[in-house]
């Protein structure tokens, strides 16, 4: 974001490493959307431009005033307090959650998830070592110990709760969008049978892919042609496929699709919420980090920082009253 004291860069590994290549692919994906003329954050705050060719982003910094809270920091395991750092696997390339304002992977990522993570780290008195990673790779890597936690707008589902612990910080979920001018689905998709016979684009390893796969039989039950699902590793590729007519509709996050539809150059129309999901920091099952993270998020809610972050990114409709550990999937 703005290089607050809670962020440090991961050690350089060389441009040819798999991790670096993954980061560059994600940056390129963001560029497909962020390079569009007129792209701005959808909040009402003022905007500023970060560097030549960068996309405008809100220039307010609600994280700057956050300070360590000793009683909450004391909830961290002793070894973490001594070390003072945590490794975060971050899925970057998905506005408004986490993206590069230049669209080229240069500088530091910005977004709602970035601000919330940095604010939590400041409450806990630790530094974050953020590492770009593909969305589908983060959750498996938590179990191996590669990352201490993961961020990427991870929805809390019953299936994920079998192997992952969550500390919630926002209420987002699943929605649909079409290319502007396409009125075949009306103004809202609230039943998957509306998609029968169509091609749907969505992200790899997401709750959207899981939902569409699990419910694919609904069209046959209705005596209709099944829908086809095309899975992409990059957000930019989904948008490009929609504009070029290779997919008819996209399924993604509510906040992401709303953000995208607010940018005239993106030429997309949001078709409403399909299913709400709690979203949280992801940890390996049985992690002893969750109590401290929950307390830190609740501190941010209490002191108003949380509200200021969501206002900055235009996501106040997704605010939660309190953070929870491993809530059941929303019905």
C-alpha positions as CSV (number, residue, x, y, z in Angstrom):
1,X,0.0,0.0,0.0
2,X,1.8,3.0,1.3
3,X,4.8,1.2,2.9
4,X,3.5,1.4,6.5
5,X,5.8,0.1,9.2
6,X,3.9,-3.2,9.3
7,X,5.0,-4.3,5.8
8,X,8.3,-5.6,4.6
9,X,9.1,-7.0,1.3
10,X,9.9,-10.7,0.9
11,X,13.5,-11.6,0.1
12,X,14.4,-11.3,-3.6
13,X,14.4,-14.6,-5.3
14,X,15.2,-13.7,-8.9
15,X,12.9,-13.0,-11.8
16,X,13.0,-16.5,-13.1
17,X,11.6,-18.3,-10.0
18,X,8.1,-19.8,-10.0
19,X,7.0,-17.4,-7.3
20,X,8.2,-14.3,-9.3
21,X,6.6,-15.6,-12.5
22,X,3.3,-16.2,-10.6
23,X,3.4,-12.6,-9.3
24,X,4.0,-11.3,-12.8
25,X,1.1,-13.3,-14.2
26,X,-1.2,-11.9,-11.6
27,X,0.1,-8.4,-12.3
28,X,-0.6,-8.9,-16.0
29,X,-4.1,-10.0,-15.1
30,X,-4.8,-6.9,-13.2
31,X,-3.5,-4.8,-16.0
32,X,-6.3,-6.0,-18.3
33,X,-8.7,-4.3,-16.0
34,X,-6.6,-1.6,-14.4
35,X,-5.2,-0.2,-17.7
36,X,-8.7,0.8,-18.8
37,X,-9.1,4.5,-19.0
38,X,-10.9,6.1,-16.1
39,X,-10.5,3.2,-13.7
40,X,-10.8,4.5,-10.1
41,X,-11.7,3.2,-6.8
42,X,-15.5,3.2,-6.2
43,X,-15.4,4.9,-2.8
44,X,-16.3,8.6,-2.4
45,X,-12.8,9.5,-1.1
46,X,-10.5,11.7,-3.1
47,X,-8.1,10.0,-5.4
48,X,-4.4,10.4,-6.4
49,X,-2.2,8.8,-9.0
50,X,0.7,6.7,-8.0
51,X,3.3,7.1,-10.6
52,X,3.3,7.5,-14.4
53,X,0.6,5.4,-16.0
54,X,-0.8,4.2,-12.7
55,X,-4.5,3.8,-12.1
56,X,-6.0,6.4,-9.6
57,X,-6.6,5.0,-6.2
58,X,-7.9,6.6,-3.0
59,X,-5.2,8.6,-1.4
60,X,-6.4,8.5,2.2
61,X,-4.5,6.3,4.6
62,X,-6.7,5.0,7.5
63,X,-3.9,2.6,8.6
64,X,-1.4,5.3,9.4
65,X,-2.8,6.1,12.9
66,X,-3.1,2.5,14.0
67,X,-1.0,1.7,17.0
68,X,0.0,-1.5,18.8
69,X,-2.3,-2.7,21.6
70,X,-0.3,-4.6,24.1
71,X,-3.1,-6.7,25.5
72,X,-4.0,-8.0,22.1
73,X,-0.3,-8.5,21.0
74,X,0.1,-10.7,24.1
75,X,-2.3,-13.2,22.5
76,X,0.3,-14.1,19.9
77,X,2.4,-17.2,20.5
78,X,5.7,-16.3,22.3
79,X,7.8,-17.4,19.3
80,X,5.9,-15.0,17.0
81,X,6.3,-12.1,19.4
82,X,10.0,-12.8,19.5
83,X,10.4,-13.1,15.8
84,X,8.1,-10.2,15.1
85,X,7.1,-11.2,11.5
86,X,4.6,-13.4,9.8
87,X,4.6,-14.7,6.2
88,X,1.4,-13.9,4.2
89,X,0.5,-15.6,1.0
90,X,-1.4,-12.9,-0.9
91,X,-3.5,-13.3,-4.0
92,X,-3.0,-10.0,-5.8
93,X,-4.8,-8.9,-8.9
94,X,-8.4,-8.6,-7.8
95,X,-9.7,-5.1,-7.3
96,X,-10.8,-3.8,-4.8
97,X,-9.3,-6.5,-2.5
98,X,-5.7,-6.5,-3.6
99,X,-4.1,-5.2,-6.8
100,X,-1.2,-3.2,-8.3
101,X,-2.3,0.3,-9.2
102,X,0.1,0.5,-12.1
103,X,-1.1,-2.8,-13.4
104,X,2.5,-3.9,-14.0
105,X,3.4,-5.5,-10.6
106,X,5.6,-2.6,-9.7
107,X,5.7,-0.9,-6.3
108,X,3.4,-2.2,-3.5
109,X,-0.1,-3.6,-3.9
110,X,-3.2,-1.7,-2.7
111,X,-6.7,-2.6,-1.7
112,X,-9.1,-3.5,1.0
113,X,-7.3,-6.7,2.0
114,X,-4.0,-5.0,2.1
115,X,-5.2,-2.2,4.4
116,X,-7.0,-4.6,6.8
117,X,-4.0,-6.9,7.0
118,X,-1.6,-4.0,7.6
119,X,-3.8,-2.5,10.2
120,X,-4.1,-5.9,12.0
121,X,-0.3,-6.2,12.0
122,X,0.1,-2.8,13.5
123,X,-2.3,-3.7,16.3
124,X,-0.3,-6.8,16.9
125,X,3.1,-5.0,16.7
126,X,4.5,-7.3,14.0
127,X,5.7,-6.9,10.4
128,X,4.1,-8.6,7.4
129,X,6.2,-10.4,4.8
130,X,3.8,-10.5,1.9
131,X,4.4,-12.9,-1.0
132,X,2.4,-12.9,-4.2
133,X,0.8,-16.3,-4.9
134,X,-1.9,-17.6,-7.1
135,X,-5.3,-17.9,-5.5
136,X,-5.6,-21.7,-5.8
137,X,-2.1,-22.3,-4.4
138,X,-2.4,-20.5,-1.1
139,X,-4.7,-22.7,1.0
140,X,-2.7,-25.9,0.3
141,X,0.5,-24.1,1.1
142,X,-0.8,-23.2,4.6
143,X,-0.6,-26.8,5.7
144,X,2.9,-27.2,4.4
145,X,4.1,-24.2,6.5
146,X,5.1,-22.1,3.5
147,X,2.8,-19.3,4.8
148,X,1.6,-18.4,8.3
149,X,-1.7,-17.1,6.8
150,X,-3.3,-16.3,3.5
151,X,-5.4,-13.5,2.1
152,X,-7.3,-13.5,-1.1
153,X,-11.0,-12.8,-0.3
154,X,-11.3,-16.4,0.9
155,X,-14.9,-17.3,1.5
156,X,-15.8,-19.5,4.5
157,X,-17.4,-22.7,3.3
158,X,-18.1,-26.0,5.0
159,X,-15.7,-27.8,2.8
160,X,-12.8,-25.4,3.5
161,X,-13.5,-25.5,7.2
162,X,-12.4,-29.2,7.2
163,X,-8.8,-28.2,6.6
164,X,-8.6,-24.4,7.2
165,X,-9.2,-22.1,10.1
166,X,-10.7,-18.7,9.4
167,X,-10.8,-15.3,11.2
168,X,-13.5,-13.3,9.5
169,X,-13.1,-9.6,8.5
170,X,-15.8,-9.0,5.9
171,X,-19.0,-10.3,4.4
172,X,-18.8,-10.7,0.6
173,X,-19.9,-13.6,-1.5
174,X,-20.9,-14.7,-5.0
175,X,-22.5,-12.8,-7.8
176,X,-22.8,-12.6,-11.6
177,X,-22.0,-10.0,-14.3
178,X,-22.5,-9.8,-18.1
179,X,-21.1,-7.5,-20.8
180,X,-23.0,-4.2,-20.8
181,X,-25.8,-4.4,-23.3
182,X,-26.6,-8.1,-22.7
183,X,-30.1,-8.2,-21.4
184,X,-30.8,-11.9,-21.9
185,X,-30.5,-12.7,-18.2
186,X,-32.6,-9.7,-17.0
187,X,-31.4,-7.6,-14.1
188,X,-30.6,-10.4,-11.6
189,X,-29.4,-14.1,-11.5
190,X,-30.8,-15.8,-8.5
191,X,-31.3,-19.3,-9.9
192,X,-28.6,-21.3,-11.7
193,X,-31.2,-22.6,-14.2
194,X,-31.1,-19.1,-15.7
195,X,-27.6,-20.0,-16.9
196,X,-28.6,-23.2,-18.8
197,X,-27.1,-23.4,-22.2
198,X,-24.6,-20.5,-21.5
199,X,-20.9,-20.4,-21.0
200,X,-19.8,-19.1,-17.6
201,X,-16.3,-17.8,-16.8
202,X,-14.9,-18.0,-13.3
203,X,-11.7,-18.3,-11.3
204,X,-9.7,-21.5,-10.6
205,X,-9.9,-22.9,-7.1
206,X,-12.7,-20.6,-6.1
207,X,-16.1,-21.1,-4.3
208,X,-17.6,-20.1,-7.6
209,X,-16.0,-23.0,-9.5
210,X,-17.1,-25.3,-6.7
211,X,-20.7,-24.1,-6.7
212,X,-21.0,-24.3,-10.4
213,X,-19.5,-27.8,-10.5
214,X,-21.7,-29.1,-7.7
215,X,-24.9,-27.7,-9.1
216,X,-24.3,-28.6,-12.7
217,X,-27.1,-31.1,-12.7
218,X,-29.8,-28.5,-12.2
219,X,-30.2,-27.9,-15.9
220,X,-30.7,-31.6,-16.7
221,X,-33.3,-31.8,-13.9
222,X,-35.1,-28.9,-15.6
223,X,-34.9,-30.6,-19.0
224,X,-32.6,-28.0,-20.4
225,X,-29.2,-27.8,-22.0
226,X,-26.4,-27.8,-19.3
227,X,-24.2,-24.7,-18.8
228,X,-20.5,-24.9,-19.6
229,X,-17.9,-23.6,-17.1
230,X,-14.6,-22.1,-18.3
231,X,-12.0,-21.7,-15.5
232,X,-9.3,-19.0,-15.6
233,X,-6.3,-18.4,-13.4
234,X,-6.4,-14.7,-14.0
235,X,-9.1,-12.0,-13.5
236,X,-8.0,-10.2,-16.6
237,X,-8.5,-13.2,-18.8
238,X,-12.0,-13.6,-17.5
239,X,-12.8,-10.0,-18.4
240,X,-11.2,-10.3,-21.8
241,X,-13.2,-13.5,-22.6
242,X,-16.4,-11.8,-21.6
243,X,-15.8,-8.8,-23.8
244,X,-14.8,-11.0,-26.7
245,X,-17.8,-13.2,-26.4
246,X,-16.0,-16.4,-25.4
247,X,-18.1,-16.5,-22.2
248,X,-21.6,-15.2,-21.7
249,X,-21.5,-14.4,-18.0
250,X,-18.9,-14.3,-15.2
251,X,-19.3,-15.5,-11.6
252,X,-17.0,-13.8,-9.1
253,X,-17.0,-11.8,-5.8
254,X,-19.9,-9.4,-5.1
255,X,-17.5,-6.6,-4.3
256,X,-15.2,-7.3,-7.2
257,X,-18.1,-7.3,-9.7
258,X,-19.6,-4.1,-8.3
259,X,-16.2,-2.4,-8.4
260,X,-15.7,-3.5,-12.0
261,X,-19.2,-2.4,-13.1
262,X,-18.6,1.0,-11.6
263,X,-15.8,1.6,-14.1
264,X,-17.4,2.6,-17.4
265,X,-14.5,1.4,-19.5
266,X,-14.9,-2.1,-18.2
267,X,-18.3,-2.3,-19.9
268,X,-19.8,-4.9,-17.5
269,X,-23.2,-5.0,-15.7
270,X,-23.6,-6.5,-12.3
271,X,-26.5,-9.0,-12.0
272,X,-26.9,-9.0,-8.2
273,X,-25.9,-11.2,-5.3
274,X,-26.3,-14.9,-5.5
275,X,-24.9,-16.2,-2.2
276,X,-23.3,-14.3,0.7
277,X,-20.2,-15.7,2.4
278,X,-18.1,-14.7,5.3
279,X,-14.6,-13.8,4.2
280,X,-11.5,-14.2,6.4
281,X,-7.8,-14.6,7.0
282,X,-7.0,-18.2,6.3
283,X,-4.7,-20.3,8.6
284,X,-3.8,-24.0,8.8
285,X,-6.2,-26.1,10.9
286,X,-5.4,-25.7,14.6
287,X,-3.4,-22.5,14.2
288,X,-2.7,-20.7,17.5
289,X,-2.7,-17.3,15.7
290,X,-6.5,-17.1,15.4
291,X,-7.3,-15.6,18.8
292,X,-4.9,-12.7,18.3
293,X,-6.2,-11.9,14.8
294,X,-9.8,-12.0,15.9
295,X,-9.1,-9.6,18.7
296,X,-7.1,-7.3,16.4
297,X,-10.0,-7.1,13.8
298,X,-12.5,-6.4,16.6
299,X,-10.2,-3.7,17.9
300,X,-10.2,-2.1,14.4
301,X,-14.0,-2.3,14.3
302,X,-14.2,-0.7,17.8
303,X,-11.9,2.2,17.1
304,X,-13.3,3.1,13.7
305,X,-10.4,2.1,11.6
306,X,-12.3,-0.7,10.0
307,X,-15.1,1.6,8.9
308,X,-12.6,4.0,7.4
309,X,-10.9,1.3,5.4
310,X,-14.2,0.0,4.0
311,X,-15.3,3.6,3.1
312,X,-12.0,4.1,1.3
313,X,-12.7,1.1,-0.9
314,X,-16.5,1.5,-1.3
315,X,-17.3,-1.7,0.5
316,X,-19.2,-0.6,3.5
317,X,-22.2,-2.8,2.5
318,X,-19.9,-5.8,3.4
319,X,-19.1,-4.7,6.9
320,X,-19.4,-7.2,9.8
321,X,-20.3,-6.3,13.4
322,X,-17.6,-8.5,14.8
323,X,-14.9,-10.9,13.8
324,X,-15.5,-14.6,14.4
325,X,-13.4,-17.8,14.2
326,X,-14.7,-20.5,12.0
327,X,-18.3,-19.5,11.6
328,X,-20.6,-22.0,9.8
329,X,-21.1,-21.3,6.1
330,X,-24.0,-19.0,5.5
331,X,-27.1,-20.8,4.3
